[in-house]
Amino acid sequence: MLILAFDTTVAACSVAVWRDGEVLSAARETMAQGQAEALMPMIVAVMAKANVAYVDLDRIAVTVGPGSFTGVRVGLAAARGLGLAAGKPVIGVMTTEALAGAVPQEERKAGTQILAAVDTKRGDLYVQIFDAKLAELGAVQVMPAADLAAYVALGPVRAVGDAAAIAVAALGPRALLSAADALPDPAVIAAIAATRPPVSGGPLPVYVRAPDAALPQHGGRLRP
């Protein structure tokens, strides 16, 4: 299966062309913002390096959050546009499951929980727990690091993500940092997307909480 996969949900822009477990080409640029401008040129370059045309793809894979609101929207809009233009299905992969999926097998011993932790940049974390076989043990949540001890069941933990160090500090000696990449790997995103069927209507964003912006009262009118 030939897949174009990319992520813009965290502080980077990452793209890969993946075929049956092999990365044909890939690129990443770390950035706090600017993914909207960087993504399409990066996709064009990676596709050209892989010598692959959009018509050759079997599907397009994209992270759907949680992460930055703008980053989630940028990735989904690009995936939907490319999918529509090329007539290819778009598969959504959560940022947290992409992070957990990169944890090496040797770290996933029986009884070990995998904690994917993403920095919201607002003083708290997006978190999700997985078991050693990467099955979800709960939905994605947002919480301050101080609440992690109550959220994560007793037992050994491997933390992954750009907020993994914060999570380990909060959980104490039972938690260790994973050697996995702290940012979502598009090759892992592609591997996950290869295992699941397309969803009618395409993937939806996972924001976890409402955006800070709000519609003005009465729709902005001076009077109701």
C-alpha positions in Angstrom: 0.0 0.0 0.0 1.3 3.4 -1.0 0.5 6.3 1.4 1.2 10.0 1.7 1.2 10.8 5.4 1.8 14.1 7.2 1.4 15.9 10.6 1.0 19.5 11.5 -0.6 19.2 14.9 2.5 19.9 17.0 5.5 22.2 16.7 6.6 20.8 13.4 5.7 20.0 9.8 6.4 16.4 8.9 5.7 14.5 5.6 6.5 11.0 4.3 5.7 8.8 1.4 5.4 5.2 2.7 5.0 1.9 0.9 4.4 -1.3 2.7 6.6 -0.5 5.7 9.3 1.4 3.7 9.8 5.1 3.8 10.4 6.2 0.2 11.1 9.9 1.1 10.4 12.1 4.1 11.0 15.6 5.5 10.5 17.5 8.7 10.9 21.0 9.8 10.4 22.1 13.4 8.3 25.3 13.8 6.1 26.9 16.4 3.9 28.2 13.6 3.8 28.6 9.8 2.7 25.0 8.9 0.1 26.4 6.5 2.9 27.9 4.4 5.3 25.1 4.8 3.1 22.0 4.3 2.2 22.0 0.6 5.8 22.8 -0.7 7.1 20.1 1.6 4.5 17.6 0.2 5.5 18.5 -3.4 9.2 18.0 -2.6 8.7 14.7 -0.8 6.4 13.3 -3.6 9.0 14.4 -6.2 11.8 12.8 -4.3 9.9 9.5 -4.1 9.0 9.8 -7.8 5.4 9.2 -7.0 2.3 10.8 -8.6 -0.8 11.5 -6.6 -2.7 9.1 -8.8 -0.4 6.3 -7.6 -1.3 6.8 -4.0 -3.7 4.3 -2.3 -4.7 6.7 0.5 -3.7 9.9 2.3 -3.1 9.8 6.1 -3.2 12.8 8.4 -3.1 13.5 12.1 -6.4 14.9 13.4 -5.3 16.1 16.9 -5.2 16.8 19.6 -2.7 19.6 19.1 -2.7 23.2 18.0 -6.1 24.3 16.7 -4.5 25.9 13.7 -2.2 22.9 13.0 -5.1 20.4 13.1 -7.1 22.5 10.7 -4.2 23.0 8.3 -3.5 19.3 8.1 -7.1 18.2 7.7 -7.8 20.9 5.0 -4.7 19.8 3.0 -5.6 16.1 3.3 -9.2 16.7 2.3 -8.2 18.9 -0.7 -5.6 16.4 -1.9 -8.0 13.5 -1.4 -10.7 15.2 -3.4 -8.4 16.2 -6.2 -6.8 12.8 -6.5 -9.9 10.7 -5.8 -8.2 9.0 -2.8 -9.5 8.2 0.6 -8.3 10.2 3.6 -7.5 8.3 6.9 -7.3 10.2 10.2 -4.9 9.1 12.9 -4.9 10.7 16.4 -1.7 12.5 17.4 -1.6 10.5 20.6 -1.9 7.1 18.9 0.8 8.1 16.4 3.1 9.0 19.3 2.3 5.7 21.2 2.8 3.7 18.0 6.4 4.8 17.8 7.3 3.4 21.3 9.8 0.6 20.7 8.7 -3.0 21.4 11.4 -3.5 24.0 9.8 -0.7 26.1 6.3 -2.2 25.9 6.7 -5.0 28.5 3.6 -6.6 29.9 1.9 -4.4 32.4 3.6 -1.2 31.2 1.3 1.7 30.3 2.1 4.0 27.4 1.4 7.6 28.1 1.2 10.0 25.1 1.5 13.6 26.3 1.3 16.7 24.1 2.0 20.2 25.4 -1.0 22.4 24.9 1.1 25.5 25.3 -1.5 26.7 27.8 -0.1 25.3 30.9 -1.6 21.8 30.7 -1.3 18.6 28.6 -3.3 16.5 26.2 -2.9 13.0 27.4 -4.0 9.4 26.5 -3.1 6.1 28.0 -2.5 2.9 26.1 -1.6 -0.6 27.2 1.6 -2.5 26.2 -0.2 -3.7 23.0 -1.2 -0.1 22.2 -4.9 -0.6 22.9 -6.5 2.6 24.2 -7.2 2.5 27.9 -9.3 5.7 27.7 -10.2 8.7 25.6 -7.9 11.7 25.1 -8.1 14.2 28.0 -6.7 17.6 28.8 -5.3 18.2 32.3 -2.6 19.9 34.3 0.5 17.8 35.0 -0.5 17.8 38.7 -3.5 15.6 37.9 -1.6 12.9 36.1 -0.9 10.8 39.2 -4.7 10.3 39.7 -5.3 9.7 36.0 -2.7 7.1 35.4 -3.2 3.7 37.1 -0.5 2.3 39.4 2.3 0.5 37.6 5.2 1.3 35.2 4.7 4.0 32.6 6.6 4.9 29.4 5.9 8.5 28.4 6.2 9.8 24.9 5.5 13.1 23.2 6.7 16.7 23.5 5.4 16.9 27.1 6.8 13.5 28.1 9.4 15.0 30.4 6.8 17.0 32.2 4.7 13.9 32.6 7.6 11.9 34.0 8.4 14.6 36.5 4.8 14.6 37.7 4.5 10.8 38.0 7.8 10.1 39.7 10.1 7.0 39.7 7.5 4.7 38.1 7.6 6.7 34.8 10.4 6.7 32.3 10.9 8.6 29.1 10.6 6.6 25.9 13.3 6.6 23.4 10.7 7.2 20.7 10.5 10.4 18.7 8.9 13.2 20.7 7.1 14.4 17.6 4.6 12.3 15.5 6.4 10.3 12.8 4.6 10.3 9.5 5.9 6.7 8.8 4.0 5.6 12.0 1.0 7.5 10.9 1.1 5.8 7.5 1.5 2.3 9.1 -1.5 2.9 11.4 -3.6 4.3 8.5 -2.8 1.2 6.4 -4.6 -1.0 8.9 -8.0 0.8 9.0 -10.8 1.3 6.5 -11.8 4.7 5.2 -14.7 6.4 7.1 -17.6 7.8 5.2 -17.3 11.5 5.1 -13.6 11.4 6.0 -11.9 12.1 9.3 -13.0 14.7 11.8 -10.8 16.9 14.0 -10.1 15.9 17.6 -9.9 19.2 19.5 -10.6 17.9 23.1 -11.7 21.3 24.3 -13.4 24.3 22.7 -11.3 27.0 21.1 -10.6 30.2 23.1 -12.3 32.4 20.5 -16.0 32.8 20.9 -18.7 34.3 18.7 -19.8 37.8 19.8 -23.1 38.2 21.5 -26.1 38.5 19.1 -23.7 37.6 16.2 -21.9 40.9 16.5 -25.1 43.0 16.2 -25.4 46.0 18.5 -29.0 45.0 19.3 -30.6 41.5 19.5 
